[in-house]
């Protein structure tokens, strides 16, 4: 008779345990299967100069940041001043990946708010974003000098995240 009452109690305790673990996780840190793996290769036209292309292969030999953004993205506009500050620090090249956007809108945003990027690749159809497992913009990746993804952040970057995680990681990778 006692066993009948213990089973639901045990199941309840297990359920509460899973809930407690889930609530203590940061929703911005969704584990990516790409961490520790080679960044997907691609070649896209540059946003500012469609006659030129960009490929991650050209960044080999130095750590760099890939920031996925779009002019239509409200969170990207929130994040943009932080990226401008990061660009001024020159800790690593920042490459933008303009995701599912209109070229003119993206160029206008950069002209208005400043351009922190060494360059932006133009992913009009979002195919490269799919290869990188983009959930939504903005997303930021730190890629080491051999082309391996070392860090992924979903959502806007904050100054705190820069100071505590991204800049120390980039210093370590140099």
C-alpha positions as a Markdown table, in Angstrom:
| # | Residue | x | y | z |
|---|---|---|---|---|
| 1 | Unk | 0.0 | 0.0 | 0.0 |
| 2 | Unk | 2.8 | 2.4 | 0.8 |
| 3 | Unk | 4.5 | 1.7 | -2.5 |
| 4 | Unk | 1.5 | 3.1 | -4.4 |
| 5 | Unk | 2.0 | 6.5 | -2.8 |
| 6 | Unk | 5.8 | 6.5 | -3.1 |
| 7 | Unk | 5.8 | 6.1 | -6.9 |
| 8 | Unk | 4.0 | 9.4 | -7.7 |
| 9 | Unk | 6.1 | 11.1 | -5.0 |
| 10 | Unk | 9.3 | 9.9 | -6.6 |
| 11 | Unk | 8.1 | 10.9 | -10.1 |
| 12 | Unk | 7.2 | 14.3 | -8.7 |
| 13 | Unk | 10.7 | 14.8 | -7.2 |
| 14 | Unk | 12.3 | 13.8 | -10.4 |
| 15 | Unk | 10.2 | 16.2 | -12.4 |
| 16 | Unk | 11.0 | 19.1 | -10.0 |
| 17 | Unk | 14.7 | 18.2 | -10.4 |
| 18 | Unk | 14.5 | 18.5 | -14.2 |
| 19 | Unk | 12.6 | 21.8 | -13.9 |
| 20 | Unk | 15.2 | 23.2 | -11.5 |
| 21 | Unk | 18.0 | 22.4 | -13.8 |
| 22 | Unk | 16.2 | 23.9 | -16.8 |
| 23 | Unk | 15.4 | 27.1 | -15.0 |
| 24 | Unk | 19.0 | 27.6 | -14.0 |
| 25 | Unk | 20.3 | 27.5 | -17.6 |
| 26 | Unk | 20.9 | 30.6 | -19.7 |
| 27 | Unk | 18.5 | 30.6 | -22.7 |
| 28 | Unk | 21.1 | 32.6 | -24.7 |
| 29 | Unk | 23.5 | 29.7 | -24.4 |
| 30 | Unk | 22.0 | 27.0 | -26.5 |
| 31 | Unk | 24.6 | 24.3 | -27.1 |
| 32 | Unk | 25.6 | 24.2 | -30.7 |
| 33 | Unk | 26.8 | 21.0 | -32.4 |
| 34 | Unk | 29.3 | 23.2 | -34.3 |
| 35 | Unk | 31.4 | 24.2 | -31.3 |
| 36 | Unk | 34.8 | 22.6 | -31.7 |
| 37 | Unk | 34.1 | 21.9 | -35.4 |
| 38 | Unk | 35.3 | 23.5 | -38.6 |
| 39 | Unk | 33.2 | 26.5 | -39.5 |
| 40 | Unk | 31.1 | 25.7 | -42.6 |
| 41 | Unk | 32.7 | 27.0 | -45.8 |
| 42 | Unk | 30.9 | 29.4 | -48.0 |
| 43 | Unk | 31.5 | 32.2 | -50.6 |
| 44 | Unk | 29.1 | 35.1 | -50.7 |
| 45 | Unk | 29.1 | 38.5 | -52.3 |
| 46 | Unk | 30.1 | 41.4 | -50.1 |
| 47 | Unk | 27.3 | 43.7 | -49.0 |
| 48 | Unk | 29.1 | 47.0 | -49.9 |
| 49 | Unk | 30.7 | 45.6 | -53.1 |
| 50 | Unk | 28.7 | 42.8 | -54.8 |
| 51 | Unk | 31.6 | 42.4 | -57.3 |
| 52 | Unk | 33.8 | 41.1 | -54.5 |
| 53 | Unk | 33.2 | 37.9 | -52.5 |
| 54 | Unk | 34.0 | 36.7 | -48.9 |
| 55 | Unk | 34.9 | 33.3 | -47.8 |
| 56 | Unk | 35.9 | 32.2 | -44.2 |
| 57 | Unk | 39.0 | 30.7 | -45.8 |
| 58 | Unk | 40.4 | 34.2 | -46.2 |
| 59 | Unk | 40.4 | 34.6 | -42.4 |
| 60 | Unk | 42.7 | 31.6 | -41.6 |
| 61 | Unk | 45.6 | 32.4 | -39.5 |
| 62 | Unk | 43.8 | 34.8 | -37.1 |
| 63 | Unk | 40.8 | 34.5 | -34.7 |
| 64 | Unk | 37.8 | 36.4 | -35.8 |
| 65 | Unk | 34.1 | 37.1 | -35.1 |
| 66 | Unk | 31.2 | 36.3 | -37.3 |
| 67 | Unk | 28.1 | 38.4 | -36.4 |
| 68 | Unk | 24.8 | 37.4 | -38.1 |
| 69 | Unk | 22.6 | 40.5 | -38.4 |
| 70 | Unk | 19.9 | 42.2 | -40.4 |
| 71 | Unk | 18.5 | 45.7 | -40.8 |
| 72 | Unk | 15.0 | 44.5 | -40.1 |
| 73 | Unk | 16.1 | 43.0 | -36.7 |
| 74 | Unk | 15.2 | 45.1 | -33.7 |
| 75 | Unk | 17.6 | 43.2 | -31.4 |
| 76 | Unk | 20.4 | 43.7 | -34.0 |
| 77 | Unk | 19.9 | 47.5 | -33.7 |
| 78 | Unk | 20.1 | 47.1 | -29.8 |
| 79 | Unk | 23.3 | 45.2 | -30.2 |
| 80 | Unk | 24.9 | 47.5 | -32.8 |
| 81 | Unk | 26.5 | 50.1 | -30.4 |
| 82 | Unk | 28.2 | 47.3 | -28.6 |
| 83 | Unk | 29.6 | 46.0 | -31.9 |
| 84 | Unk | 30.8 | 49.5 | -32.8 |
| 85 | Unk | 32.7 | 49.7 | -29.4 |
| 86 | Unk | 34.1 | 46.2 | -30.0 |
| 87 | Unk | 35.3 | 47.3 | -33.5 |
| 88 | Unk | 37.1 | 50.3 | -31.9 |
| 89 | Unk | 38.9 | 47.9 | -29.5 |
| 90 | Unk | 40.4 | 46.0 | -32.5 |
| 91 | Unk | 40.7 | 42.8 | -30.6 |
| 92 | Unk | 39.7 | 40.7 | -33.7 |
| 93 | Unk | 38.2 | 41.4 | -37.1 |
| 94 | Unk | 34.4 | 41.4 | -37.1 |
| 95 | Unk | 32.8 | 40.0 | -40.2 |
| 96 | Unk | 29.1 | 40.6 | -40.6 |
| 97 | Unk | 26.7 | 38.2 | -42.2 |
| 98 | Unk | 23.7 | 40.2 | -43.4 |
| 99 | Unk | 20.9 | 37.6 | -43.2 |
| 100 | Unk | 17.8 | 37.6 | -45.4 |
| 101 | Unk | 17.9 | 41.3 | -45.9 |
| 102 | Unk | 17.6 | 43.9 | -48.6 |
| 103 | Unk | 21.0 | 45.3 | -49.6 |
| 104 | Unk | 19.8 | 49.0 | -49.6 |
| 105 | Unk | 18.2 | 48.7 | -46.2 |
| 106 | Unk | 21.4 | 47.1 | -44.8 |
| 107 | Unk | 23.7 | 49.7 | -46.3 |
| 108 | Unk | 21.4 | 52.5 | -44.9 |
| 109 | Unk | 21.5 | 51.0 | -41.4 |
| 110 | Unk | 25.3 | 50.8 | -41.4 |
| 111 | Unk | 25.5 | 54.4 | -42.7 |
| 112 | Unk | 23.2 | 55.6 | -39.9 |
| 113 | Unk | 24.6 | 53.6 | -37.0 |
| 114 | Unk | 28.2 | 53.1 | -37.9 |
| 115 | Unk | 29.9 | 50.1 | -39.5 |
| 116 | Unk | 31.9 | 47.9 | -37.0 |
| 117 | Unk | 32.6 | 45.2 | -39.6 |
| 118 | Unk | 35.7 | 44.6 | -41.6 |
| 119 | Unk | 33.2 | 43.7 | -44.2 |
| 120 | Unk | 29.7 | 42.1 | -44.4 |
| 121 | Unk | 28.8 | 39.1 | -46.6 |
| 122 | Unk | 25.3 | 39.3 | -48.1 |
| 123 | Unk | 23.3 | 36.1 | -47.4 |
| 124 | Unk | 20.1 | 37.2 | -49.2 |
| 125 | Unk | 18.5 | 33.8 | -49.2 |
| 126 | Unk | 19.7 | 32.7 | -45.7 |
| 127 | Unk | 21.5 | 29.5 | -47.0 |
| 128 | Unk | 24.7 | 30.2 | -45.1 |
| 129 | Unk | 22.7 | 30.9 | -42.0 |
| 130 | Unk | 21.2 | 27.5 | -42.2 |
| 131 | Unk | 24.6 | 25.9 | -42.5 |
| 132 | Unk | 25.6 | 27.7 | -39.3 |
| 133 | Unk | 22.5 | 26.6 | -37.5 |
| 134 | Unk | 21.2 | 30.2 | -37.1 |
| 135 | Unk | 18.0 | 30.2 | -34.9 |
| 136 | Unk | 17.4 | 33.9 | -35.4 |
| 137 | Unk | 19.4 | 37.1 | -35.6 |
| 138 | Unk | 21.5 | 38.3 | -34.0 |
| 139 | Unk | 23.9 | 35.5 | -33.5 |
| 140 | Unk | 27.6 | 35.7 | -32.9 |
| 141 | Unk | 30.4 | 33.2 | -33.4 |
| 142 | Unk | 34.1 | 33.3 | -32.3 |
| 143 | Unk | 36.2 | 31.4 | -34.8 |
| 144 | Unk | 39.8 | 30.5 | -34.1 |
| 145 | Unk | 42.8 | 30.9 | -36.5 |
| 146 | Unk | 42.4 | 27.3 | -37.9 |
| 147 | Unk | 38.7 | 28.0 | -38.7 |
| 148 | Unk | 37.2 | 26.1 | -35.8 |
| 149 | Unk | 34.1 | 27.6 | -34.1 |
| 150 | Unk | 34.9 | 28.1 | -30.4 |
| 151 | Unk | 31.9 | 30.1 | -29.2 |
| 152 | Unk | 28.3 | 30.8 | -30.2 |
| 153 | Unk | 26.0 | 33.4 | -28.7 |
| 154 | Unk | 22.3 | 33.7 | -29.6 |
| 155 | Unk | 20.8 | 37.2 | -29.1 |
| 156 | Unk | 22.3 | 40.6 | -28.6 |
| 157 | Unk | 25.9 | 40.8 | -27.3 |
| 158 | Unk | 26.2 | 43.0 | -24.2 |
| 159 | Unk | 29.3 | 44.8 | -22.8 |
| 160 | Unk | 29.3 | 42.4 | -19.9 |
| 161 | Unk | 29.5 | 39.4 | -22.3 |
| 162 | Unk | 32.3 | 41.1 | -24.2 |
| 163 | Unk | 34.3 | 41.7 | -21.1 |
| 164 | Unk | 33.7 | 38.4 | -19.3 |
| 165 | Unk | 33.6 | 35.9 | -22.2 |
| 166 | Unk | 34.4 | 37.1 | -25.7 |
| 167 | Unk | 37.5 | 39.3 | -25.2 |
| 168 | Unk | 39.2 | 36.8 | -22.8 |
| 169 | Unk | 38.5 | 34.0 | -25.3 |
| 170 | Unk | 39.9 | 36.0 | -28.2 |
| 171 | Unk | 43.0 | 36.8 | -26.1 |
| 172 | Unk | 43.4 | 33.1 | -25.4 |
| 173 | Unk | 43.1 | 32.2 | -29.1 |
| 174 | Unk | 45.8 | 34.7 | -30.2 |
